[in-house]
Amino acid sequence: MKISRLSDKAFIIVTRVLATMVLLATVGILIGTYKGASLSLNTFGLGFITGLNWDPVQEVFGALPFIYGTLVTSLIALLLSGLVGVGAAIFLAELAPSWLRTPLSFMVELLAAIPSIVYGIWGLFVFAPFLRQNVVPGLKAMLGWTGLFQGAFYGPSLLTASLILSLMVLPIVTAVSRDVLMSVPDSQREAMLGLGATRWETIRRAVLPYARSGIVGALILGLGRAVGETMAVTIVIGNRSEIVTNLLKPGNTMASVIANEFAEAATPLYQSALVEIALLLFVITLVVNIFARLLVWRAERGMQGTVRV
């Protein structure tokens, strides 16, 4: 008995230490980036976030174009991958025959194993020409009046980056949502079917509400991947530091500007400005995760675990 109690106490102590190490690592990253960005913070203040100009020669730095590009590409990628990924997860978990479910699931998970640099090269030399010849003309004809698809399209653009990001986020959303849907108790389905519901009504009214919090978590995981993606976006976004509403034009993100310019930062203020962008990216990711936890918490509170007809 004494030995078992000692082992339990030792296990509790070890897990507390490991959890504390994770917290200390996060705090250490935050403190380190804050110190590195202190020169830029003192020089520009809040004007760094709202500034539109990025001029290393004159040492005038504003991060708003990069924040805008990050948010636009990430949200478009989340919208597209969310629709396709959740639909694919429903098919894999509820509708696919057993002989098809395993190979399809393997192909989805294989997408997550492809390096981001491969996505970037494929996007630049294969996907962008395909968009230019087959997709963009139709978008201009149907949606050109919105201002989102106008002018010449050369390949690297916000649109290309958003679509590549959606492909990279898709396996995460699909795999996690599939696992969540498959963990729904069969009693949920049987109760709805016993009441005379169709297959679709069973999925919509019993399975999806039960798995809502898990699906939200899958979407937030995908958003986190999209916000922090670097190499693939750097290759296909065009790397132009300006705010544009036209998705066919080049843009930039916080991760891509750091990857492009950190090696060229010759002055302390230039380096500090790039580190401040990293700090902003860290804060945005933190806010997204906090918001995700709030959404999951609300979804769990609203989920009654009962069938609604």
VEXKOLDREN-246794 format. One record per residue (C-alpha): residue number from 1; residue in one letter; x, y, z. Coordinates in nm, 4 decimals. Layout:
BEGIN
+-----+--------+----------+----------+----------+
: num : residu :       xx :       yy :       zz :
+-----+--------+----------+----------+----------+
: NUM :      A :        X :        Y :        Z :
...
+-----+--------+----------+----------+----------+
This chain:
BEGIN
+-----+--------+----------+----------+----------+
: num : residu :       xx :       yy :       zz :
+-----+--------+----------+----------+----------+
:   1 :      M :   0.0000 :   0.0000 :   0.0000 :
:   2 :      K :   0.2781 :   0.2397 :   0.0891 :
:   3 :      I :   0.4590 :   0.1630 :  -0.2363 :
:   4 :      S :   0.1468 :   0.2263 :  -0.4426 :
:   5 :      R :   0.0848 :   0.5563 :  -0.2629 :
:   6 :      L :   0.4431 :   0.6646 :  -0.3213 :
:   7 :      S :   0.4188 :   0.5766 :  -0.6899 :
:   8 :      D :   0.0951 :   0.7738 :  -0.7177 :
:   9 :      K :   0.2561 :   1.0778 :  -0.5554 :
:  10 :      A :   0.5620 :   1.0440 :  -0.7792 :
:  11 :      F :   0.3411 :   1.0224 :  -1.0862 :
:  12 :      I :   0.1496 :   1.3361 :  -0.9824 :
:  13 :      I :   0.4739 :   1.5253 :  -0.9231 :
:  14 :      V :   0.6207 :   1.4205 :  -1.2595 :
:  15 :      T :   0.3076 :   1.5210 :  -1.4538 :
:  16 :      R :   0.2966 :   1.8566 :  -1.2731 :
:  17 :      V :   0.6596 :   1.9205 :  -1.3624 :
:  18 :      L :   0.5976 :   1.8317 :  -1.7275 :
:  19 :      A :   0.2909 :   2.0564 :  -1.7420 :
:  20 :      T :   0.4890 :   2.3378 :  -1.5823 :
:  21 :      M :   0.7633 :   2.2950 :  -1.8412 :
:  22 :      V :   0.5113 :   2.3489 :  -2.1200 :
:  23 :      L :   0.3871 :   2.6651 :  -1.9523 :
:  24 :      L :   0.7421 :   2.7909 :  -1.8926 :
:  25 :      A :   0.8343 :   2.7266 :  -2.2566 :
:  26 :      T :   0.5359 :   2.9315 :  -2.3719 :
:  27 :      V :   0.6169 :   3.2146 :  -2.1321 :
:  28 :      G :   0.9818 :   3.2001 :  -2.2358 :
:  29 :      I :   0.8935 :   3.2365 :  -2.6038 :
:  30 :      L :   0.6682 :   3.5307 :  -2.5219 :
:  31 :      I :   0.9330 :   3.7053 :  -2.3125 :
:  32 :      G :   1.2067 :   3.6411 :  -2.5682 :
:  33 :      T :   1.0076 :   3.7800 :  -2.8605 :
:  34 :      Y :   0.8957 :   4.0778 :  -2.6517 :
:  35 :      K :   1.2563 :   4.1648 :  -2.5667 :
:  36 :      G :   1.3589 :   4.1274 :  -2.9296 :
:  37 :      A :   1.0736 :   4.3544 :  -3.0382 :
:  38 :      S :   1.1286 :   4.6171 :  -2.7670 :
:  39 :      L :   1.3186 :   4.8585 :  -2.9945 :
:  40 :      S :   1.0399 :   4.8540 :  -3.2533 :
:  41 :      L :   0.7727 :   4.8786 :  -2.9839 :
:  42 :      N :   0.9376 :   5.1887 :  -2.8348 :
:  43 :      T :   0.9947 :   5.3469 :  -3.1751 :
:  44 :      F :   0.6563 :   5.2972 :  -3.3418 :
:  45 :      G :   0.4138 :   5.2062 :  -3.0629 :
:  46 :      L :   0.0648 :   5.1134 :  -3.1794 :
:  47 :      G :   0.1427 :   5.2814 :  -3.5105 :
:  48 :      F :   0.3297 :   4.9665 :  -3.6057 :
:  49 :      I :   0.0039 :   4.7703 :  -3.6119 :
:  50 :      T :  -0.1901 :   5.0318 :  -3.8091 :
:  51 :      G :   0.0950 :   5.1407 :  -4.0356 :
:  52 :      L :   0.0711 :   5.0763 :  -4.4092 :
:  53 :      N :   0.4298 :   5.1475 :  -4.5150 :
:  54 :      W :   0.7120 :   4.8948 :  -4.4994 :
:  55 :      D :   1.0302 :   5.0715 :  -4.6071 :
:  56 :      P :   1.3548 :   4.9181 :  -4.4768 :
:  57 :      V :   1.5641 :   5.1893 :  -4.6481 :
:  58 :      Q :   1.3939 :   5.4709 :  -4.4572 :
:  59 :      E :   1.3394 :   5.2431 :  -4.1562 :
:  60 :      V :   0.9644 :   5.3033 :  -4.1551 :
:  61 :      F :   0.7724 :   4.9889 :  -4.0684 :
:  62 :      G :   0.4021 :   4.9137 :  -4.0558 :
:  63 :      A :   0.2562 :   4.5645 :  -4.0207 :
:  64 :      L :  -0.1066 :   4.6139 :  -4.1244 :
:  65 :      P :  -0.0630 :   4.4711 :  -4.4802 :
:  66 :      F :   0.0856 :   4.1524 :  -4.3344 :
:  67 :      I :  -0.1886 :   4.1172 :  -4.0718 :
:  68 :      Y :  -0.4485 :   4.1687 :  -4.3440 :
:  69 :      G :  -0.2903 :   3.9109 :  -4.5738 :
:  70 :      T :  -0.2655 :   3.6561 :  -4.2923 :
:  71 :      L :  -0.6289 :   3.6964 :  -4.1902 :
:  72 :      V :  -0.7659 :   3.6938 :  -4.5464 :
:  73 :      T :  -0.5797 :   3.3838 :  -4.6622 :
:  74 :      S :  -0.6426 :   3.1949 :  -4.3368 :
:  75 :      L :  -1.0161 :   3.2679 :  -4.3240 :
:  76 :      I :  -1.0703 :   3.1777 :  -4.6898 :
:  77 :      A :  -0.8736 :   2.8567 :  -4.6389 :
:  78 :      L :  -1.0759 :   2.7755 :  -4.3268 :
:  79 :      L :  -1.4051 :   2.8368 :  -4.5084 :
:  80 :      L :  -1.3167 :   2.6124 :  -4.8017 :
:  81 :      S :  -1.1491 :   2.3370 :  -4.6019 :
:  82 :      G :  -1.4265 :   2.3472 :  -4.3422 :
:  83 :      L :  -1.7001 :   2.2878 :  -4.5980 :
:  84 :      V :  -1.5111 :   2.0152 :  -4.7834 :
:  85 :      G :  -1.3467 :   1.8611 :  -4.4779 :
:  86 :      V :  -1.6597 :   1.8264 :  -4.2648 :
:  87 :      G :  -1.8521 :   1.6902 :  -4.5644 :
:  88 :      A :  -1.5771 :   1.4361 :  -4.6323 :
:  89 :      A :  -1.5705 :   1.3416 :  -4.2642 :
:  90 :      I :  -1.9468 :   1.2794 :  -4.2657 :
:  91 :      F :  -1.9087 :   1.0567 :  -4.5700 :
:  92 :      L :  -1.6189 :   0.8598 :  -4.4199 :
:  93 :      A :  -1.7813 :   0.8163 :  -4.0793 :
:  94 :      E :  -2.1468 :   0.7657 :  -4.1732 :
:  95 :      L :  -2.1936 :   0.6757 :  -4.5394 :
:  96 :      A :  -1.8814 :   0.5153 :  -4.6886 :
:  97 :      P :  -1.8766 :   0.1346 :  -4.7173 :
:  98 :      S :  -1.6101 :  -0.0381 :  -4.5106 :
:  99 :      W :  -1.4040 :  -0.1393 :  -4.8152 :
: 100 :      L :  -1.3782 :   0.2260 :  -4.9230 :
: 101 :      R :  -1.3416 :   0.3939 :  -4.5832 :
: 102 :      T :  -0.9896 :   0.2696 :  -4.5077 :
: 103 :      P :  -0.8167 :   0.3666 :  -4.8370 :
: 104 :      L :  -0.9892 :   0.7056 :  -4.8450 :
: 105 :      S :  -0.8889 :   0.7769 :  -4.4857 :
: 106 :      F :  -0.5317 :   0.6789 :  -4.5707 :
: 107 :      M :  -0.5261 :   0.9200 :  -4.8661 :
: 108 :      V :  -0.6578 :   1.2028 :  -4.6495 :
: 109 :      E :  -0.3922 :   1.1420 :  -4.3850 :
: 110 :      L :  -0.1263 :   1.1184 :  -4.6569 :
: 111 :      L :  -0.2022 :   1.4787 :  -4.7556 :
: 112 :      A :  -0.0989 :   1.5901 :  -4.4066 :
: 113 :      A :   0.2407 :   1.4202 :  -4.4471 :
: 114 :      I :   0.3392 :   1.6162 :  -4.7592 :
: 115 :      P :   0.6027 :   1.8844 :  -4.6750 :
: 116 :      S :   0.4883 :   2.2427 :  -4.7134 :
: 117 :      I :   0.7686 :   2.3201 :  -4.9583 :
: 118 :      V :   0.6223 :   2.0561 :  -5.1913 :
: 119 :      Y :   0.2833 :   2.2253 :  -5.1724 :
: 120 :      G :   0.4490 :   2.5556 :  -5.2555 :
: 121 :      I :   0.6420 :   2.4285 :  -5.5584 :
: 122 :      W :   0.3382 :   2.2394 :  -5.6870 :
: 123 :      G :   0.1215 :   2.5448 :  -5.6337 :
: 124 :      L :   0.3557 :   2.7734 :  -5.8251 :
: 125 :      F :   0.4335 :   2.5539 :  -6.1259 :
: 126 :      V :   0.1213 :   2.3378 :  -6.1591 :
: 127 :      F :  -0.1754 :   2.4769 :  -5.9683 :
: 128 :      A :  -0.1316 :   2.8466 :  -6.0532 :
: 129 :      P :  -0.1204 :   2.7832 :  -6.4341 :
: 130 :      F :  -0.4279 :   2.5613 :  -6.3959 :
: 131 :      L :  -0.6102 :   2.8430 :  -6.2180 :
: 132 :      R :  -0.5053 :   3.0934 :  -6.4832 :
: 133 :      Q :  -0.6355 :   2.8826 :  -6.7698 :
: 134 :      N :  -0.9421 :   2.7098 :  -6.6270 :
: 135 :      V :  -1.0722 :   2.8781 :  -6.3114 :
: 136 :      V :  -0.9950 :   3.2495 :  -6.3082 :
: 137 :      P :  -1.1760 :   3.3308 :  -6.6380 :
: 138 :      G :  -1.4958 :   3.1847 :  -6.4949 :
: 139 :      L :  -1.4519 :   3.3730 :  -6.1669 :
: 140 :      K :  -1.4042 :   3.6972 :  -6.3553 :
: 141 :      A :  -1.7151 :   3.6364 :  -6.5631 :
: 142 :      M :  -1.9385 :   3.5466 :  -6.2680 :
: 143 :      L :  -1.7966 :   3.7484 :  -5.9788 :
: 144 :      G :  -1.5912 :   4.0219 :  -6.1404 :
: 145 :      W :  -1.8545 :   4.2785 :  -6.0408 :
: 146 :      T :  -1.7689 :   4.2225 :  -5.6731 :
: 147 :      G :  -1.4171 :   4.3601 :  -5.7177 :
: 148 :      L :  -1.2641 :   4.0410 :  -5.5793 :
: 149 :      F :  -1.1649 :   3.9017 :  -5.9194 :
: 150 :      Q :  -1.0513 :   4.1745 :  -6.1574 :
: 151 :      G :  -0.7535 :   4.2483 :  -6.3790 :
: 152 :      A :  -0.4675 :   4.0307 :  -6.4917 :
: 153 :      F :  -0.3796 :   3.7124 :  -6.3060 :
: 154 :      Y :  -0.0166 :   3.6017 :  -6.3194 :
: 155 :      G :  -0.0224 :   3.3179 :  -6.0661 :
: 156 :      P :   0.1211 :   3.4225 :  -5.7284 :
: 157 :      S :  -0.1672 :   3.5920 :  -5.5468 :
: 158 :      L :  -0.3904 :   3.5921 :  -5.2436 :
: 159 :      L :  -0.6237 :   3.3506 :  -5.4240 :
: 160 :      T :  -0.3499 :   3.0972 :  -5.4957 :
: 161 :      A :  -0.2187 :   3.1174 :  -5.1397 :
: 162 :      S :  -0.5684 :   3.0731 :  -4.9954 :
: 163 :      L :  -0.6394 :   2.7656 :  -5.2083 :
: 164 :      I :  -0.3039 :   2.6071 :  -5.1277 :
: 165 :      L :  -0.3659 :   2.6708 :  -4.7584 :
: 166 :      S :  -0.7093 :   2.5113 :  -4.7852 :
: 167 :      L :  -0.5476 :   2.1957 :  -4.9264 :
: 168 :      M :  -0.2982 :   2.1903 :  -4.6408 :
: 169 :      V :  -0.5682 :   2.2427 :  -4.3773 :
: 170 :      L :  -0.8102 :   1.9919 :  -4.5326 :
: 171 :      P :  -0.6545 :   1.6688 :  -4.3952 :
: 172 :      I :  -0.6475 :   1.8080 :  -4.0401 :
: 173 :      V :  -1.0127 :   1.9112 :  -4.0474 :
: 174 :      T :  -1.1222 :   1.5886 :  -4.2173 :
: 175 :      A :  -0.9258 :   1.3468 :  -3.9978 :
: 176 :      V :  -1.0185 :   1.5064 :  -3.6659 :
: 177 :      S :  -1.3846 :   1.5531 :  -3.7622 :
: 178 :      R :  -1.4040 :   1.1917 :  -3.8818 :
: 179 :      D :  -1.2669 :   1.0618 :  -3.5527 :
: 180 :      V :  -1.5115 :   1.2790 :  -3.3589 :
: 181 :      L :  -1.8093 :   1.1606 :  -3.5634 :
: 182 :      M :  -1.7089 :   0.7965 :  -3.5286 :
: 183 :      S :  -1.6932 :   0.8380 :  -3.1499 :
: 184 :      V :  -2.0615 :   0.9364 :  -3.1322 :
: 185 :      P :  -2.2488 :   0.6551 :  -2.9504 :
: 186 :      D :  -2.4603 :   0.4314 :  -3.1715 :
: 187 :      S :  -2.7510 :   0.4932 :  -2.9347 :
: 188 :      Q :  -2.7832 :   0.8420 :  -3.0830 :
: 189 :      R :  -2.8312 :   0.7009 :  -3.4317 :
: 190 :      E :  -3.0539 :   0.4136 :  -3.3218 :
: 191 :      A :  -3.2860 :   0.6441 :  -3.1309 :
: 192 :      M :  -3.3428 :   0.8672 :  -3.4343 :
: 193 :      L :  -3.3838 :   0.5759 :  -3.6724 :
: 194 :      G :  -3.6281 :   0.4168 :  -3.4314 :
: 195 :      L :  -3.8388 :   0.7319 :  -3.4470 :
: 196 :      G :  -3.8615 :   0.6997 :  -3.8241 :
: 197 :      A :  -3.5943 :   0.9510 :  -3.9235 :
: 198 :      T :  -3.4108 :   0.9217 :  -4.2532 :
: 199 :      R :  -3.0332 :   0.8741 :  -4.2762 :
: 200 :      W :  -2.9746 :   1.2442 :  -4.3378 :
: 201 :      E :  -3.2088 :   1.3498 :  -4.0564 :
: 202 :      T :  -3.0227 :   1.1170 :  -3.8217 :
: 203 :      I :  -2.6884 :   1.2739 :  -3.9141 :
: 204 :      R :  -2.8206 :   1.6307 :  -3.8980 :
: 205 :      R :  -3.0233 :   1.6090 :  -3.5770 :
: 206 :      A :  -2.8423 :   1.3453 :  -3.3732 :
: 207 :      V :  -2.4832 :   1.2964 :  -3.4861 :
: 208 :      L :  -2.3715 :   1.6498 :  -3.5754 :
: 209 :      P :  -2.5091 :   1.8194 :  -3.2594 :
: 210 :      Y :  -2.3380 :   1.5570 :  -3.0437 :
: 211 :      A :  -2.0051 :   1.6074 :  -3.2237 :
: 212 :      R :  -2.0304 :   1.9855 :  -3.2488 :
: 213 :      S :  -1.7572 :   2.0720 :  -2.9986 :
: 214 :      G :  -1.5120 :   1.8306 :  -3.1611 :
: 215 :      I :  -1.5799 :   1.9692 :  -3.5081 :
: 216 :      V :  -1.5219 :   2.3228 :  -3.3807 :
: 217 :      G :  -1.1927 :   2.2056 :  -3.2347 :
: 218 :      A :  -1.0952 :   2.0546 :  -3.5717 :
: 219 :      L :  -1.1679 :   2.3836 :  -3.7473 :
: 220 :      I :  -0.9596 :   2.5787 :  -3.4976 :
: 221 :      L :  -0.6699 :   2.3365 :  -3.5388 :
: 222 :      G :  -0.6923 :   2.3985 :  -3.9116 :
: 223 :      L :  -0.7004 :   2.7740 :  -3.8579 :
: 224 :      G :  -0.3886 :   2.7519 :  -3.6421 :
: 225 :      R :  -0.2091 :   2.5646 :  -3.9203 :
: 226 :      A :  -0.3183 :   2.8223 :  -4.1778 :
: 227 :      V :  -0.2157 :   3.1259 :  -3.9705 :
: 228 :      G :   0.1350 :   2.9979 :  -3.9056 :
: 229 :      E :   0.2133 :   2.8407 :  -4.2440 :
: 230 :      T :   0.5297 :   2.9866 :  -4.3962 :
: 231 :      M :   0.7074 :   2.8244 :  -4.6888 :
: 232 :      A :   0.4152 :   2.7298 :  -4.9116 :
: 233 :      V :   0.2567 :   3.0726 :  -4.8687 :
: 234 :      T :   0.5881 :   3.2498 :  -4.9269 :
: 235 :      I :   0.6236 :   3.0772 :  -5.2641 :
: 236 :      V :   0.2724 :   3.1387 :  -5.4010 :
: 237 :      I :   0.1463 :   3.4644 :  -5.2471 :
: 238 :      G :   0.3607 :   3.7064 :  -5.4470 :
: 239 :      N :   0.5120 :   3.8910 :  -5.1459 :
: 240 :      R :   0.3829 :   4.2424 :  -5.2106 :
: 241 :      S :   0.3332 :   4.4573 :  -4.9008 :
: 242 :      E :   0.0012 :   4.6266 :  -4.9672 :
: 243 :      I :  -0.3648 :   4.5879 :  -4.8826 :
: 244 :      V :  -0.5777 :   4.4840 :  -5.1791 :
: 245 :      T :  -0.9362 :   4.3616 :  -5.2021 :
: 246 :      N :  -0.8680 :   4.1961 :  -5.5369 :
: 247 :      L :  -0.7776 :   3.8333 :  -5.4647 :
: 248 :      L :  -0.5972 :   3.8026 :  -5.7975 :
: 249 :      K :  -0.3276 :   4.0441 :  -5.6808 :
: 250 :      P :  -0.0140 :   3.9512 :  -5.4838 :
: 251 :      G :  -0.0065 :   4.0015 :  -5.1082 :
: 252 :      N :   0.1959 :   3.9092 :  -4.8027 :
: 253 :      T :   0.1551 :   3.7464 :  -4.4629 :
: 254 :      M :   0.3338 :   3.7825 :  -4.1314 :
: 255 :      A :   0.5065 :   3.4477 :  -4.1653 :
: 256 :      S :   0.6138 :   3.5059 :  -4.5251 :
: 257 :      V :   0.7659 :   3.8493 :  -4.4625 :
: 258 :      I :   0.9743 :   3.7074 :  -4.1779 :
: 259 :      A :   1.0964 :   3.4221 :  -4.3984 :
: 260 :      N :   1.1752 :   3.6567 :  -4.6864 :
: 261 :      E :   1.3496 :   3.9414 :  -4.5069 :
: 262 :      F :   1.5024 :   3.8230 :  -4.1813 :
: 263 :      A :   1.8311 :   3.7272 :  -4.3472 :
: 264 :      E :   1.8475 :   4.0760 :  -4.5043 :
: 265 :      A :   1.7758 :   4.2707 :  -4.1838 :
: 266 :      A :   2.1007 :   4.4659 :  -4.1486 :
: 267 :      T :   1.9973 :   4.7193 :  -3.8831 :
: 268 :      P :   1.8793 :   4.6633 :  -3.5248 :
: 269 :      L :   1.5489 :   4.8436 :  -3.5901 :
: 270 :      Y :   1.4812 :   4.6311 :  -3.9002 :
: 271 :      Q :   1.5450 :   4.3122 :  -3.7029 :
: 272 :      S :   1.3308 :   4.4348 :  -3.4148 :
: 273 :      A :   1.0425 :   4.5125 :  -3.6521 :
: 274 :      L :   1.0502 :   4.1574 :  -3.7861 :
: 275 :      V :   1.0595 :   4.0169 :  -3.4333 :
: 276 :      E :   0.7589 :   4.2339 :  -3.3466 :
: 277 :      I :   0.5724 :   4.0758 :  -3.6385 :
: 278 :      A :   0.6586 :   3.7378 :  -3.4856 :
: 279 :      L :   0.5233 :   3.8646 :  -3.1546 :
: 280 :      L :   0.1997 :   3.9747 :  -3.3218 :
: 281 :      L :   0.1682 :   3.6337 :  -3.4861 :
: 282 :      F :   0.2160 :   3.4694 :  -3.1483 :
: 283 :      V :  -0.0504 :   3.6911 :  -2.9895 :
: 284 :      I :  -0.2968 :   3.6311 :  -3.2731 :
: 285 :      T :  -0.2468 :   3.2556 :  -3.2408 :
: 286 :      L :  -0.2994 :   3.2809 :  -2.8652 :
: 287 :      V :  -0.6197 :   3.4814 :  -2.9098 :
: 288 :      V :  -0.7489 :   3.2324 :  -3.1676 :
: 289 :      N :  -0.6885 :   2.9427 :  -2.9297 :
: 290 :      I :  -0.8567 :   3.1218 :  -2.6397 :
: 291 :      F :  -1.1544 :   3.1981 :  -2.8617 :
: 292 :      A :  -1.1610 :   2.8345 :  -2.9703 :
: 293 :      R :  -1.1694 :   2.7155 :  -2.6101 :
: 294 :      L :  -1.4617 :   2.9499 :  -2.5418 :
: 295 :      L :  -1.6493 :   2.8149 :  -2.8442 :
: 296 :      V :  -1.5878 :   2.4550 :  -2.7409 :
: 297 :      W :  -1.6960 :   2.5357 :  -2.3851 :
: 298 :      R :  -2.0185 :   2.6923 :  -2.5063 :
: 299 :      A :  -2.0810 :   2.4012 :  -2.7437 :
: 300 :      E :  -2.0288 :   2.1509 :  -2.4628 :
: 301 :      R :  -2.2679 :   2.3406 :  -2.2379 :
: 302 :      G :  -2.5305 :   2.3548 :  -2.5100 :
: 303 :      M :  -2.4943 :   1.9872 :  -2.5998 :
: 304 :      Q :  -2.7512 :   1.7936 :  -2.4019 :
: 305 :      G :  -2.6589 :   1.4497 :  -2.5333 :
: 306 :      T :  -3.0213 :   1.3822 :  -2.6170 :
: 307 :      V :  -3.1949 :   1.3349 :  -2.9494 :
: 308 :      R :  -3.3962 :   1.6253 :  -3.0810 :
: 309 :      V :  -3.6733 :   1.5625 :  -3.3304 :
+-----+--------+----------+----------+----------+
